[in-house]
Structures are given as structure tokens and as C-alpha cells.
Amino acid sequence: MSSRRPQAMKSFAAIAFVAALLVTLARPVAAKSCDRSCLSGLLTDYLQDMFTHNPSALPVTANVRFTENGKTLKLGEGFWQSASGMGPYRRDILDVPGHTAATQAVVLGADKQPVLFTVRLKETGGKISQIETMVVPHDKNSLIFNPDGYVQGNAQMAVVPPASQIDPRADAIKIAMKYPEGLKIGSFEKVNTPFAPDAYRIENGIHTAGPGCKMKGCENIKAQDIITHPGVRARFAAYDDHLGIVLLYLDFGQTSRYGQGRKLVTFESFKIYGGQIHAVNAILRITSVDSTSGWGPELPAK
């Protein structure tokens, strides 16, 4: 018996070493930096794990923070419990220098009903450290709702501009911020928001300005009549310098348009290249005027 034990222990040690080696080899090697593919993968992981209601599978940091419509939740709560699949639209906004991945999408909720969805992920060391989501089902707080509108007549958002037409980060953000600047005084013309001649805007899937708009006086987004939003505030969220897309979070503040004690909040993406805004896609909801995004600071427009 005693002569066999050393041999058995050696065999066990060899097996354990091989098993440990196989586990090590099976693990993905952490990227030195999270590139576009890495960021896109984090978004896909998030969506897939949400649809399968499996938050434990998501690669998150120990102190990850998660909000839904401005409320801090435990990962796996809220829309995670009813999300059921991907809808017809997903537009990723990948900000490699900013370590940020975001998407505007149409997803499916309970009973396969379409839900408008935005998520912003902050990447730290290949894992997710921040999760900010906006979830907009078709109810009284969605204001308007047509999920198919993000697919129809929205080709500009998928255009990959020539590298020579991509605006530097600071310039692209400055151009996007001309939008809330125009909202503040009720005129894009007076602040000279640099819209391209054929620029359009889609809000919750409805074409509310430019080509595809069916409302009176909405054909020209720059000249369109808009109400003043003196309390509008904005926060930069991401810039994709490959697609030329800036993502802003906008808090429209109290106005008479949305009802007493109510306000509009949006995640708006701006297709910007060649110094002009070519398209605006917004996912929006009505909320209490006292509510916050939970992330801030949203700063007053100039």
C-alpha cells in the first residue's frame, strides 16, 4: 500500500495540472484595450443575457451600477425580467476612446410586444462597470410610438462616412450641442444648428422632421417651428468616430407642452459628418419633472 501511494499522488497531481491548464487555455485572453469588436461584444452579451434572464453570466465589475429610467436597481431586476428577444432595429454607437458602448434598439418585452430601448455601457478592464438604460413600452409615457419607423427611411444612420469627412471629437460634440441650444430658445435657425439640407429626425419611430415627415411645416428641420425649452439640459454620452454618431442624453425641463409636473427626457443620436447633422434618432419618454437620470450632470444649454 505505502509503495503505491507516491505513484498515485504523482498521477493525481499530473491530472490536476492538465485540468488546470485546460481551464486556463479555455479562458479568453483579456484584451489590452477594448476595441470596436470588444465593445460590440459587450453589447451583444448584455442583450443576450437580458433576453435569457441570466445576469450572472454578464462580465461586470464588482461595483457595477445599473439604472433603468433613472432608478438604481439590482442587475436582473426591471426590464430584465420581461425582455424576450431582439426586434427589427439595433444601432450600436461604439466609443473606443471613451470606453463606452451604447445602442438604440427595438426589443421585445412581455408577450413579444415591441419596446424602445437604449443602453449605455461603460467598459473597465474588459468588463462592464456602468449600465444606464431607458426602457419605453407603448404606454401613456411614450407619447408617440412606431417601432418600424426606425427601419423605414433611416438609411443615413447606417452610412459609414469617408474618413476625411469624420469630424474631430470635440467638433462633433460641439455640433450636436447646437441642437439643445436651439431647443432652449425655440429656433434652430437663430443658433444656426448645422443641419444638412436633407436632414431628418425620428422620435420613437415617428418621422417628425425632414424627408418622411407627414406633419404640416415639418419638411425643413432647421426652419421647423419648435417651442422654447428654457430649462433644457444635456449630457454627452458617446461619440462613434467610425460612423460619425454623437449620443446625448437630454432633459427638456418643465414646459406647458408635456403637462403640469411632467417633462420629456430622451437619448438622441446625431449623425454628424462633414460638419453637418444629417439625421437625428431619439428614444424618448415622459417622466416627473423632479426625476433625474441618476448619472448627470446634465448641463444647461448655452
Secondary structure, DSSP 4 states (H G I P E B T S, - for coil): -TTTHHHHHHHHHHHHHHHHHHHHHHSPPPPSS--HHHHHHHHHHHHHHHHTT-GGGS-EEEEEEEEETTEEE-TT-GGGGT--EEEEEEEEEEETTTTEEEEEEEEE-GGG-EEEEEEEEEEETTEEEEEEEEEE-SSTTSSS--GGGGTTT-GGGG----GGGPPPHHHHHHHHHHHHHHHHHT-TTTTT--EEEEEEEEETTEEEESTT--STT-S-TTT------TT-EEEEEEEETTTTEEEEEEEEEE-STT-TTEEEEEEEEEEEETTEEEEEEEEEEEEETT---SS-PPEEP-
